Amino acid sequence: MNIEGFWTVHFVGMEGWGKGVVVHIGGHVFGGDSVVMFTGTYDQQGDAVTVRIHVKQIDPQLMNVMGRKEYDLDLAGTLKGDKLNLSGAIPGTDLRLKATLVKQCDLPARA
């Protein structure tokens, strides 16, 4: 299965859990929830997926799941059908995150 598409995500970090949306397109990742937004890149080799994102808090009144206002996150996991399970950490720390993504739809064809 191709990872490109519109996904929902459920994630668990050091400070709790959250849900959001993610778009994978052309090696790039865009997503967020009511607290943070993130951008980055992904690489898919068969069922193996690696992701590197930069996360930025957009609502200073709410706590995010990693307890930091801005950070990078390295994730790796496996794609099985319409489900992608990822886990990883903020580089150089023990601050870990697990995420389960479910593909909701493909993206429209690009010209």
BANUZA-309986 format. One record per atom (N, C-alpha, C, CB): residue number from 1; x, y, z. Coordinates in nm, 4 decimals. Glycine has a CB too. Layout:
N
NUM;X;Y;Z .
...
***
This chain:
111
1;0.0844;-0.1184;0.0000 .
1;0.0000;0.0000;0.0000 .
1;0.0887;0.1243;0.0000 .
1;-0.0959;0.0000;0.1223 .
2;0.0450;0.2247;-0.0714 .
2;0.1148;0.3527;-0.0757 .
2;0.0749;0.4364;0.0456 .
2;0.0834;0.4284;-0.2076 .
3;0.1741;0.4971;0.1097 .
3;0.1488;0.5763;0.2303 .
3;0.0821;0.7110;0.1999 .
3;0.2791;0.5998;0.3044 .
4;0.0925;0.7584;0.0743 .
4;0.0328;0.8877;0.0414 .
4;-0.1170;0.8853;0.0694 .
4;0.0592;0.9240;-0.1060 .
5;-0.1650;0.9908;0.1371 .
5;-0.3069;0.9985;0.1652 .
5;-0.3363;1.0833;0.2875 .
5;-0.3632;0.8606;0.1838 .
6;-0.4641;1.0837;0.3236 .
6;-0.5136;1.1560;0.4404 .
6;-0.5391;1.0544;0.5514 .
6;-0.6438;1.2374;0.4067 .
7;-0.4791;1.0776;0.6686 .
7;-0.4809;0.9827;0.7792 .
7;-0.5330;1.0490;0.9064 .
7;-0.3407;0.9251;0.8029 .
8;-0.5952;0.9702;0.9926 .
8;-0.6190;1.0127;1.1302 .
8;-0.5132;0.9461;1.2167 .
8;-0.7647;0.9759;1.1786 .
9;-0.4797;1.0119;1.3300 .
9;-0.3741;0.9595;1.4166 .
9;-0.4170;0.9653;1.5625 .
9;-0.2435;1.0382;1.3964 .
10;-0.3836;0.8616;1.6370 .
10;-0.3983;0.8582;1.7825 .
10;-0.2575;0.8394;1.8371 .
10;-0.4977;0.7422;1.8311 .
11;-0.2140;0.9280;1.9274 .
11;-0.0774;0.9207;1.9774 .
11;-0.0735;0.9293;2.1291 .
11;0.0070;1.0315;1.9167 .
12;0.0292;0.8670;2.1859 .
12;0.0510;0.8662;2.3298 .
12;0.1947;0.9101;2.3535 .
12;0.0225;0.7245;2.3925 .
13;0.2106;1.0152;2.4349 .
13;0.3427;1.0662;2.4671 .
13;0.3662;1.0658;2.6166 .
13;0.3604;1.2061;2.4118 .
14;0.4667;1.1381;2.6597 .
14;0.5069;1.1416;2.7998 .
14;0.4051;1.2116;2.8898 .
14;0.6401;1.2101;2.8123 .
15;0.3237;1.3016;2.8319 .
15;0.2306;1.3815;2.9115 .
15;0.0845;1.3513;2.8818 .
15;0.2565;1.5270;2.8883 .
16;0.0570;1.2402;2.8128 .
16;-0.0826;1.2064;2.7838 .
16;-0.1010;1.1582;2.6416 .
16;-0.1717;1.3259;2.8087 .
17;-0.2220;1.1765;2.5900 .
17;-0.2562;1.1270;2.4566 .
17;-0.3281;1.2357;2.3784 .
17;-0.3439;0.9999;2.4655 .
18;-0.3405;1.2126;2.2469 .
18;-0.4119;1.3058;2.1614 .
18;-0.4531;1.2396;2.0317 .
18;-0.3269;1.4278;2.1330 .
19;-0.5338;1.3129;1.9537 .
19;-0.5796;1.2670;1.8228 .
19;-0.5685;1.3823;1.7257 .
19;-0.7254;1.2129;1.8288 .
20;-0.5369;1.3507;1.6007 .
20;-0.5229;1.4547;1.5009 .
20;-0.5331;1.3987;1.3608 .
20;-0.3921;1.5267;1.5184 .
21;-0.4842;1.4781;1.2645 .
21;-0.4862;1.4379;1.1248 .
21;-0.3465;1.4549;1.0656 .
21;-0.5906;1.5203;1.0448 .
22;-0.3178;1.3755;0.9610 .
22;-0.1876;1.3760;0.8949 .
22;-0.2093;1.3588;0.7448 .
22;-0.0948;1.2635;0.9515 .
23;-0.1324;1.4334;0.6649 .
23;-0.1284;1.4131;0.5207 .
23;0.0136;1.3727;0.4828 .
23;-0.1734;1.5420;0.4434 .
24;0.0262;1.2617;0.4110 .
24;0.1543;1.2175;0.3547 .
24;0.1455;1.2401;0.2043 .
24;0.1857;1.0649;0.3895 .
25;0.2385;1.3195;0.1500 .
25;0.2366;1.3472;0.0067 .
25;0.3781;1.3749;-0.0440 .
25;0.1439;1.4667;-0.0241 .
26;0.4201;1.2977;-0.1425 .
26;0.5477;1.3208;-0.2084 .
26;0.6679;1.3258;-0.1169 .
26;0.5410;1.4454;-0.2826 .
27;0.6709;1.2431;-0.0126 .
27;0.7822;1.2404;0.0810 .
27;0.7716;1.3419;0.1935 .
27;0.9084;1.2626;0.0077 .
28;0.6632;1.4183;0.1956 .
28;0.6429;1.5207;0.2986 .
28;0.5246;1.4846;0.3881 .
28;0.6203;1.6587;0.2339 .
29;0.5316;1.5327;0.5135 .
29;0.4275;1.5086;0.6131 .
29;0.3767;1.6438;0.6625 .
29;0.4811;1.4213;0.7320 .
30;0.2443;1.6575;0.6723 .
30;0.1809;1.7768;0.7275 .
30;0.0696;1.7313;0.8202 .
30;0.1259;1.8708;0.6145 .
31;0.0591;1.7906;0.9394 .
31;-0.0475;1.7485;1.0278 .
31;-0.0583;1.8328;1.1519 .
31;-0.0284;1.6074;1.0660 .
32;-0.1499;1.7897;1.2393 .
32;-0.1676;1.8585;1.3651 .
32;-0.2945;1.8180;1.4350 .
32;-0.1668;2.0053;1.3437 .
33;-0.3173;1.8888;1.5460 .
33;-0.4390;1.8728;1.6246 .
33;-0.4731;2.0100;1.6818 .
33;-0.4214;1.7647;1.7387 .
34;-0.5492;2.0155;1.7880 .
34;-0.5885;2.1451;1.8437 .
34;-0.4768;2.2126;1.9230 .
34;-0.7093;2.1278;1.9325 .
35;-0.3661;2.1424;1.9472 .
35;-0.2570;2.1952;2.0297 .
35;-0.1295;2.2213;1.9493 .
35;-0.2266;2.0987;2.1427 .
36;-0.0953;2.1320;1.8554 .
36;0.0295;2.1438;1.7802 .
36;0.0057;2.1289;1.6309 .
36;0.1301;2.0395;1.8273 .
37;0.1039;2.1776;1.5533 .
37;0.1105;2.1473;1.4103 .
37;0.2496;2.0918;1.3836 .
37;0.0807;2.2750;1.3211 .
38;0.2615;2.0102;1.2781 .
38;0.3926;1.9548;1.2469 .
38;0.4113;1.9403;1.0966 .
38;0.4112;1.8198;1.3155 .
39;0.5373;1.9487;1.0565 .
39;0.5772;1.9266;0.9181 .
39;0.7033;1.8426;0.9201 .
39;0.5997;2.0616;0.8417 .
40;0.7264;1.7722;0.8117 .
40;0.8475;1.6917;0.8060 .
40;0.8542;1.6082;0.6809 .
40;0.8567;1.6031;0.9261 .
41;0.9279;1.4989;0.6913 .
41;0.9490;1.4102;0.5776 .
41;0.9254;1.2650;0.6194 .
41;1.0916;1.4278;0.5206 .
42;0.8977;1.1820;0.5187 .
42;0.8860;1.0384;0.5440 .
42;0.9577;0.9630;0.4338 .
42;0.7373;0.9945;0.5527 .
43;0.9932;0.8379;0.4639 .
43;1.0517;0.7474;0.3663 .
43;0.9831;0.6128;0.3820 .
43;1.2069;0.7351;0.3845 .
44;0.9375;0.5569;0.2718 .
44;0.8726;0.4264;0.2731 .
44;0.9539;0.3294;0.1890 .
44;0.7271;0.4359;0.2209 .
45;0.9959;0.2192;0.2497 .
45;1.0656;0.1103;0.1816 .
45;0.9846;-0.0162;0.2058 .
45;1.2145;0.0945;0.2326 .
46;0.8958;-0.0480;0.1120 .
46;0.8045;-0.1598;0.1324 .
46;0.7086;-0.1255;0.2448 .
46;0.8819;-0.2902;0.1640 .
47;0.7034;-0.2109;0.3486 .
47;0.6164;-0.1856;0.4639 .
47;0.6849;-0.1056;0.5737 .
47;0.5674;-0.3164;0.5208 .
48;0.8155;-0.0813;0.5609 .
48;0.8908;-0.0063;0.6621 .
48;0.8804;0.1443;0.6334 .
48;1.0404;-0.0516;0.6645 .
49;0.8486;0.2211;0.7383 .
49;0.8315;0.3655;0.7236 .
49;0.9144;0.4365;0.8306 .
49;0.6809;0.4057;0.7343 .
50;0.9873;0.5410;0.7893 .
50;1.0551;0.6289;0.8844 .
50;1.0027;0.7706;0.8627 .
50;1.2116;0.6227;0.8672 .
51;0.9913;0.8446;0.9730 .
51;0.9354;0.9796;0.9697 .
51;1.0213;1.0693;1.0576 .
51;0.7864;0.9807;1.0171 .
52;1.0480;1.1908;1.0100 .
52;1.1130;1.2939;1.0925 .
52;1.0267;1.4187;1.0810 .
52;1.2635;1.3222;1.0463 .
53;0.9760;1.4659;1.1956 .
53;0.8898;1.5835;1.1947 .
53;0.9413;1.6892;1.2930 .
53;0.7449;1.5441;1.2295 .
54;0.9041;1.8128;1.2642 .
54;0.9275;1.9244;1.3555 .
54;0.7906;1.9662;1.4075 .
54;1.0034;2.0452;1.2845 .
55;0.7760;1.9667;1.5390 .
55;0.6481;1.9933;1.6038 .
55;0.6537;2.1294;1.6713 .
55;0.6135;1.8826;1.7064 .
56;0.5462;2.2077;1.6542 .
56;0.5383;2.3406;1.7140 .
56;0.4015;2.3584;1.7788 .
56;0.5638;2.4511;1.6078 .
57;0.4019;2.3990;1.9047 .
57;0.2766;2.4217;1.9771 .
57;0.2089;2.5464;1.9215 .
57;0.3020;2.4365;2.1303 .
58;0.0771;2.5360;1.8907 .
58;0.0033;2.6490;1.8354 .
58;-0.0948;2.7091;1.9350 .
58;-0.0706;2.6063;1.7114 .
59;-0.1237;2.6383;2.0438 .
59;-0.2107;2.6916;2.1483 .
59;-0.1353;2.6865;2.2806 .
59;-0.3451;2.6116;2.1569 .
60;-0.0838;2.8009;2.3260 .
60;-0.0029;2.8019;2.4478 .
60;-0.0828;2.7729;2.5748 .
60;0.0650;2.9347;2.4614 .
61;-0.2149;2.7754;2.5657 .
61;-0.2991;2.7496;2.6822 .
61;-0.3152;2.5997;2.7120 .
61;-0.4355;2.8124;2.6611 .
62;-0.2843;2.5161;2.6153 .
62;-0.3035;2.3724;2.6308 .
62;-0.1685;2.3006;2.6372 .
62;-0.3885;2.3167;2.5152 .
63;-0.1624;2.1920;2.7125 .
63;-0.0412;2.1108;2.7247 .
63;-0.0380;2.0099;2.6106 .
63;-0.0353;2.0384;2.8631 .
64;0.0807;1.9903;2.5507 .
64;0.0923;1.8871;2.4482 .
64;0.1501;1.7601;2.5091 .
64;0.1800;1.9359;2.3308 .
65;0.1438;1.6511;2.4343 .
65;0.1768;1.5193;2.4892 .
65;0.3243;1.4986;2.5199 .
65;0.1327;1.4142;2.3945 .
66;0.4113;1.5861;2.4709 .
66;0.5544;1.5720;2.4988 .
66;0.6037;1.6757;2.5992 .
66;0.6341;1.5837;2.3699 .
67;0.5197;1.7703;2.6388 .
67;0.5560;1.8664;2.7416 .
67;0.6563;1.9727;2.6979 .
67;0.6105;1.7944;2.8572 .
68;0.6749;1.9899;2.5671 .
68;0.7658;2.0920;2.5134 .
68;0.6923;2.1759;2.4104 .
68;0.8922;2.0270;2.4505 .
69;0.7318;2.3013;2.3976 .
69;0.6654;2.3916;2.3037 .
69;0.7081;2.3690;2.1589 .
69;0.6933;2.5345;2.3424 .
70;0.8301;2.3210;2.1374 .
70;0.8811;2.2980;2.0022 .
70;0.9887;2.1905;2.0085 .
70;0.9374;2.4297;1.9395 .
71;0.9845;2.0954;1.9137 .
71;1.0808;1.9847;1.9168 .
71;1.0787;1.9075;1.7857 .
71;1.0508;1.8901;2.0342 .
72;1.1843;1.8306;1.7626 .
72;1.1905;1.7352;1.6523 .
72;1.1529;1.5979;1.7070 .
72;1.3330;1.7331;1.5861 .
73;1.1053;1.5124;1.6177 .
73;1.0636;1.3783;1.6566 .
73;1.1027;1.2822;1.5450 .
73;0.9097;1.3723;1.6852 .
74;1.1747;1.1754;1.5796 .
74;1.2114;1.0695;1.4853 .
74;1.1275;0.9466;1.5163 .
74;1.3643;1.0364;1.4931 .
75;1.0584;0.8956;1.4142 .
75;0.9680;0.7821;1.4311 .
75;0.9976;0.6757;1.3258 .
75;0.8206;0.8276;1.4220 .
76;0.9691;0.5505;1.3597 .
76;0.9830;0.4404;1.2648 .
76;0.8743;0.3385;1.2944 .
76;1.1250;0.3752;1.2729 .
77;0.8324;0.2676;1.1903 .
77;0.7291;0.1669;1.2124 .
77;0.6963;0.0894;1.0876 .
77;0.6050;0.2309;1.2649 .
78;0.5795;0.0237;1.0933 .
78;0.5381;-0.0693;0.9896 .
78;0.3982;-0.0371;0.9401 .
78;0.5439;-0.2120;1.0411 .
79;0.3825;-0.0410;0.8094 .
79;0.2536;-0.0219;0.7437 .
79;0.1906;-0.1580;0.7192 .
79;0.2693;0.0570;0.6104 .
80;0.0676;-0.1760;0.7682 .
80;-0.0061;-0.3010;0.7464 .
80;-0.1459;-0.2639;0.7005 .
80;-0.0106;-0.3900;0.8766 .
81;-0.1700;-0.2803;0.5707 .
81;-0.2994;-0.2416;0.5151 .
81;-0.3199;-0.0923;0.5286 .
81;-0.4132;-0.3172;0.5841 .
82;-0.4314;-0.0530;0.5911 .
82;-0.4606;0.0897;0.6075 .
82;-0.4182;0.1413;0.7450 .
82;-0.6094;0.1154;0.5866 .
83;-0.3325;0.0664;0.8154 .
83;-0.2866;0.1063;0.9489 .
83;-0.1343;0.1192;0.9509 .
83;-0.3332;0.0041;1.0555 .
84;-0.0868;0.2289;1.0146 .
84;0.0556;0.2543;1.0293 .
84;0.0856;0.2724;1.1773 .
84;0.0999;0.3791;0.9472 .
85;0.1684;0.1838;1.2323 .
85;0.2095;0.1933;1.3722 .
85;0.3512;0.2485;1.3773 .
85;0.2009;0.0546;1.4435 .
86;0.3690;0.3592;1.4491 .
86;0.4984;0.4254;1.4608 .
86;0.5366;0.4408;1.6069 .
86;0.4959;0.5621;1.3916 .
87;0.6665;0.4429;1.6338 .
87;0.7156;0.4785;1.7661 .
87;0.8501;0.5470;1.7483 .
87;0.7273;0.3531;1.8591 .
88;0.8846;0.6297;1.8459 .
88;1.0108;0.7005;1.8377 .
88;1.0285;0.7949;1.9539 .
88;1.0204;0.7760;1.7080 .
89;1.1210;0.8899;1.9355 .
89;1.1570;0.9780;2.0465 .
89;1.2072;1.1119;1.9941 .
89;1.2639;0.9122;2.1356 .
90;1.2139;1.2082;2.0863 .
90;1.2843;1.3322;2.0601 .
90;1.4326;1.2955;2.0607 .
90;1.2493;1.4454;2.1671 .
91;1.5061;1.3244;1.9524 .
91;1.6473;1.2836;1.9460 .
91;1.7269;1.3323;2.0677 .
91;1.7116;1.3372;1.8177 .
92;1.8098;1.2420;2.1210 .
92;1.8955;1.2755;2.2342 .
92;1.8268;1.2747;2.3691 .
92;1.9543;1.4076;2.2124 .
93;1.7004;1.2269;2.3730 .
93;1.6266;1.2228;2.4998 .
93;1.5618;1.0858;2.5174 .
93;1.5189;1.3348;2.5049 .
94;1.5031;1.0657;2.6350 .
94;1.4222;0.9467;2.6613 .
94;1.2731;0.9760;2.6434 .
94;1.4489;0.8946;2.8030 .
95;1.2389;1.0917;2.5864 .
95;1.0994;1.1307;2.5672 .
95;1.0438;1.0605;2.4443 .
95;1.0860;1.2844;2.5530 .
96;0.9588;0.9583;2.4686 .
96;0.9106;0.8702;2.3634 .
96;0.7639;0.8964;2.3294 .
96;0.9290;0.7256;2.4046 .
97;0.7273;0.8584;2.2061 .
97;0.5902;0.8715;2.1580 .
97;0.5558;0.7493;2.0746 .
97;0.5716;1.0021;2.0756 .
98;0.4310;0.7046;2.0872 .
98;0.3778;0.5984;2.0020 .
98;0.2566;0.6547;1.9294 .
98;0.3401;0.4699;2.0853 .
99;0.2410;0.6150;1.8021 .
99;0.1302;0.6656;1.7219 .
99;0.0711;0.5536;1.6376 .
99;0.1765;0.7818;1.6321 .
100;-0.0610;0.5542;1.6269 .
100;-0.1321;0.4640;1.5374 .
100;-0.2109;0.5497;1.4396 .
100;-0.2260;0.3659;1.6163 .
101;-0.1811;0.5337;1.3106 .
101;-0.2477;0.6090;1.2056 .
101;-0.3382;0.5160;1.1265 .
101;-0.1451;0.6775;1.1130 .
102;-0.4536;0.5660;1.0848 .
102;-0.5458;0.4912;1.0009 .
102;-0.5740;0.5752;0.8764 .
102;-0.6781;0.4564;1.0780 .
103;-0.5509;0.5143;0.7600 .
103;-0.5729;0.5858;0.6344 .
103;-0.7226;0.6020;0.6097 .
103;-0.5060;0.5112;0.5162 .
104;-0.7627;0.7265;0.5860 .
104;-0.9031;0.7568;0.5626 .
104;-0.9360;0.7653;0.4143 .
104;-0.9399;0.8863;0.6307 .
105;-0.8407;0.8158;0.3340 .
105;-0.8647;0.8219;0.1897 .
105;-0.7352;0.8532;0.1157 .
105;-0.9721;0.9276;0.1567 .
106;-0.7369;0.8223;-0.0132 .
106;-0.6268;0.8616;-0.1010 .
106;-0.6408;1.0105;-0.1333 .
106;-0.6256;0.7757;-0.2321 .
107;-0.5318;1.0698;-0.1785 .
107;-0.5361;1.2085;-0.2233 .
107;-0.5767;1.2137;-0.3695 .
107;-0.3999;1.2775;-0.2025 .
108;-0.6360;1.3251;-0.4133 .
108;-0.6707;1.3370;-0.5547 .
108;-0.5463;1.3319;-0.6431 .
108;-0.7474;1.4670;-0.5797 .
109;-0.5622;1.2889;-0.7653 .
109;-0.4506;1.2833;-0.8592 .
109;-0.3961;1.4243;-0.8829 .
109;-0.4947;1.2183;-0.9932 .
110;-0.2626;1.4334;-0.8916 .
110;-0.1983;1.5627;-0.9196 .
110;-0.1688;1.5723;-1.0680 .
110;-0.0675;1.5802;-0.8366 .
111;-0.1723;1.6933;-1.1190 .
111;-0.1441;1.7152;-1.2610 .
111;0.0028;1.6995;-1.2913 .
111;-0.1907;1.8528;-1.3040 .
***
